[in-house]
């Protein structure tokens, strides 16, 4: 009897020890596959599809993925001036907070001006842009104890489908490639983001009127800048400025700038609205108007 009780007691002790071990053997908490960045630190989608502001690419990698994650988004943008309209839509993906790949399509609607230009009312120029960006050094979020910015370099391959028409108005080519270097500094204590971009390009009106022209077919260094201030954790205001080459005799080209408000209630959706000044576009003076962009991502 004593031996039986002893065996029962030992069995109960073993079961108790196994139960306690299983209770303590909690599975490891794995890091999320995306979404590790701070809100709004993935930027929005600029006119050619790269992560940045509305007009200017930033050194930030698109999406909310950190060094061990993947992030991305899709976007749709609409710009309406007195005489023209521009629609852009596309997608981008960021890998390991190091590489960014983007695609975008721009549709430039000449509206009633198309008839004045001899193209027909409502004539549209279509352009596709494929972009690639790589972060060279620095981390805009983590490097708060140094003045060294995050620096990235990028390339954008552009093709205008209306090749015969853009060449007829003086453009050298319907396809072109932009090269750029961006430096972005995020000052979290001051709720301030500063960005500068140096672009080498032949593009006429971002490429919507082709590349190169009768005045010049050389690459021009153009400067672009952005500044944004975080009003709250989900609302940012800012401004941008972008210089452009002036390659076509028939259509003087001027620099562009904007003032914007970006709202991101969470990491999956953001809305940007802006006032944009484009200057003269295809012989029509002083084009400015409203801009809105909706972005969905992770």
C-alpha positions in Angstrom: 0.0 0.0 0.0 2.8 2.3 0.9 4.5 1.6 -2.4 1.3 2.4 -4.3 0.9 5.7 -2.5 4.5 6.6 -3.2 4.1 5.9 -6.9 0.9 8.0 -7.0 2.6 10.9 -5.2 5.6 10.8 -7.6 3.3 10.6 -10.6 1.4 13.7 -9.4 4.6 15.5 -8.8 5.8 14.7 -12.3 2.6 15.9 -13.8 2.7 19.1 -11.8 6.3 19.8 -12.9 5.4 19.2 -16.6 2.4 21.5 -16.3 4.6 24.2 -14.8 7.2 23.8 -17.5 4.6 24.0 -20.3 3.1 27.1 -18.7 6.6 28.8 -18.6 7.4 27.7 -22.2 5.7 30.6 -23.9 6.4 31.0 -27.6 8.9 33.8 -28.5 7.4 37.1 -29.6 8.3 37.5 -33.3 8.8 41.0 -34.7 6.1 42.2 -37.1 6.9 41.8 -40.7 6.1 45.5 -41.4 5.0 48.7 -39.8 7.9 49.4 -37.5 8.5 53.1 -38.5 7.0 56.1 -36.9 3.9 57.6 -38.4 4.5 59.8 -41.5 8.2 58.8 -41.7 7.6 56.9 -45.0 6.7 60.1 -46.8 4.0 60.3 -49.4 4.2 59.6 -53.1 5.7 62.4 -55.3 4.6 63.1 -58.8 7.0 60.4 -60.3 6.0 57.8 -57.7 9.0 57.9 -55.3 8.6 58.4 -51.6 8.9 62.0 -50.6 6.7 65.1 -50.9 4.3 65.9 -53.7 7.0 67.4 -56.0 10.3 66.2 -54.5 11.7 62.7 -53.7 13.2 62.3 -50.2 16.0 60.1 -49.0 13.4 58.1 -46.9 12.5 54.7 -48.1 8.8 54.3 -48.9 6.5 52.3 -46.6 6.7 51.6 -42.8 9.2 48.7 -42.9 12.3 48.8 -40.8 15.7 47.0 -41.4 14.1 43.6 -41.0 10.7 44.4 -42.7 9.0 45.2 -45.9 6.6 48.1 -46.5 4.8 49.5 -49.4 1.8 51.5 -50.7 -0.4 52.4 -53.6 -1.4 56.0 -54.4 -3.6 58.2 -56.6 -3.0 61.9 -57.2 -5.0 64.6 -59.0 -3.8 68.1 -59.9 -6.1 70.7 -61.4 -4.9 74.1 -62.7 -6.9 76.7 -64.6 -6.2 75.1 -68.0 -4.7 71.6 -67.4 -5.2 68.5 -65.3 -2.7 65.9 -64.2 -3.5 62.4 -62.8 -0.9 60.1 -61.3 -1.3 56.6 -59.9 1.2 53.9 -59.0 2.8 51.8 -56.3 6.0 51.5 -54.4 7.7 48.9 -52.2 10.4 49.4 -49.6 12.7 46.5 -48.6 14.7 46.4 -45.3 14.6 50.2 -45.2 17.4 50.1 -47.8 15.8 49.6 -51.3 12.8 51.2 -52.9 11.1 50.2 -56.2 8.3 52.3 -57.6 6.1 52.4 -60.7 3.8 55.3 -61.7 1.7 56.5 -64.6 1.1 60.2 -65.3 -1.8 61.3 -67.5 -1.6 65.0 -68.6 -4.9 66.3 -69.8 -4.7 69.4 -72.1 -8.5 70.0 -71.8 -9.6 72.9 -73.9 -6.0 74.1 -74.5 -5.5 71.0 -76.6 -7.5 72.6 -79.4 -5.4 75.8 -79.2 -2.3 73.7 -79.6 -3.7 71.9 -82.6 -3.9 68.6 -80.7 -7.7 68.4 -80.2 -9.7 69.3 -77.1 -9.0 66.9 -74.2 -5.9 65.5 -75.8 -3.8 63.5 -73.2 -0.1 62.9 -72.8 0.7 59.6 -71.0 4.0 58.8 -69.4 5.2 55.8 -67.4 7.9 56.1 -64.8 9.9 53.2 -63.2 12.0 54.2 -60.2 14.7 52.7 -58.0 16.2 54.2 -54.9 18.9 52.9 -52.4 19.8 54.3 -49.0 23.6 54.9 -49.0 24.1 55.9 -45.3 22.4 57.5 -42.3 19.1 56.8 -40.7 16.7 59.7 -40.5 14.9 58.3 -37.5 17.6 56.7 -35.4 20.4 59.2 -36.0 19.1 61.9 -33.6 22.4 62.4 -31.9 24.2 63.5 -35.1 23.8 66.1 -37.8 24.5 63.5 -40.5 21.4 63.1 -42.7 20.0 60.0 -44.4 21.4 60.0 -47.9 19.9 58.0 -50.8 20.4 58.0 -54.5 17.8 57.2 -57.1 17.1 56.7 -60.8 13.8 57.2 -62.7 13.3 55.7 -66.2 10.5 57.7 -68.0 8.7 57.0 -71.3 6.2 59.3 -73.0 3.7 57.4 -75.2 3.2 60.5 -77.5 6.7 60.3 -79.0 5.8 61.7 -82.4 4.0 64.8 -80.9 6.7 65.7 -78.4 9.4 65.4 -81.1 7.2 67.6 -83.4 7.2 70.4 -80.8 11.0 70.3 -80.4 11.8 67.5 -77.9 14.8 65.4 -78.7 13.4 62.1 -77.3 10.2 60.6 -75.9 12.2 58.7 -73.3 14.7 59.8 -70.7 16.3 59.0 -67.4 16.6 61.2 -64.3 19.4 60.6 -61.7 19.2 62.1 -58.2 20.7 62.3 -54.8 18.6 63.2 -51.7 19.6 64.1 -48.2 16.9 64.1 -45.5 17.3 65.2 -41.9 14.6 64.5 -39.4 14.7 66.5 -36.1 12.3 64.7 -33.9 12.7 67.1 -30.9 11.8 70.0 -33.2 9.1 68.1 -35.1 10.9 69.2 -38.3 12.0 67.5 -41.5 14.4 69.0 -44.0 15.3 67.6 -47.4 17.5 68.6 -50.3 17.7 66.8 -53.7 20.1 67.3 -56.6 18.6 65.9 -59.8 20.3 65.5 -63.2 17.6 65.6 -65.9 16.7 66.5 -69.5 13.0 66.3 -68.8 10.5 68.9 -70.2 7.7 69.5 -67.6 8.8 66.4 -65.7 8.9 64.5 -69.1 5.3 65.1 -70.1 6.6 67.2 -73.0 9.5 64.8 -73.8 13.2 65.1 -73.1 15.8 67.6 -74.4 15.0 70.2 -77.0 16.2 72.6 -79.6 17.7 74.9 -76.9 19.6 72.1 -75.0 19.9 68.3 -75.0 22.3 68.1 -72.1 21.8 66.9 -68.6 21.1 69.8 -66.2 21.7 69.8 -62.5 18.4 70.9 -60.8 17.9 71.6 -57.1 14.8 70.6 -55.2 14.0 71.2 -51.5 11.3 70.3 -48.9 10.5 71.3 -45.4 7.8 69.8 -43.2 6.6 70.6 -39.7 4.7 68.1 -37.6 1.7 69.8 -36.0 0.5 66.6 -34.3 1.6 63.0 -34.6 -0.7 62.6 -37.6 -0.7 66.1 -39.3 2.2 67.7 -41.1 2.4 71.0 -43.0 5.2 72.0 -45.3 6.4 73.5 -48.6 8.6 72.4 -51.5 10.5 74.0 -54.4 11.7 72.4 -57.6 13.8 73.9 -60.3 13.4 72.6 -63.9 15.4 72.9 -67.2 14.3 75.1 -70.0 15.0 73.1 -73.2 12.2 74.1 -75.6 12.0 77.4 -77.5 8.3 77.2 -78.0 7.4 76.8 -74.4 9.3 78.5 -71.6 9.5 76.4 -68.5 9.6 77.8 -64.9 10.2 76.4 -61.5 7.5 74.8 -59.4 6.6 75.0 -55.7 3.8 73.9 -53.4 2.5 74.3 -49.9 0.9 71.2 -48.4 -1.0 69.6 -45.5 -0.6 65.8 -45.0 -2.9 63.8 -42.6 -2.2 60.2 -41.6 -4.8 58.9 -39.1 -2.9 55.6 -39.1 -0.2 53.8 -41.0 -2.5 52.4 -43.6 -3.9 55.6 -45.1 -2.8 59.2 -45.7 -4.3 62.2 -47.5 -2.3 65.1 -48.8 -3.8 68.4 -50.1 -1.7 71.2 -51.5 -1.6 74.4 -53.5 0.8 74.0 -56.4 2.4 76.7 -58.7 3.8 75.3 -62.0 4.5 78.6 -63.8 4.1 78.6 -67.6 3.1 75.2 -69.2 3.1 74.6 -72.9 2.7 78.4 -73.8 -0.1 78.9 -71.2 1.0 81.3 -68.5 0.9 81.0 -64.7 -0.6 77.6 -64.1 -1.5 76.9 -60.5 -4.2 75.0 -58.7 -5.2 72.4 -56.1 -3.6 69.1 -55.6 -4.9 66.0 -53.7 -3.2 62.6 -53.1 -4.6 59.5 -51.4 -2.2 56.8 -50.3 -2.9 53.3 -48.9 -0.1 51.3 -47.5 1.6 49.4 -44.7 
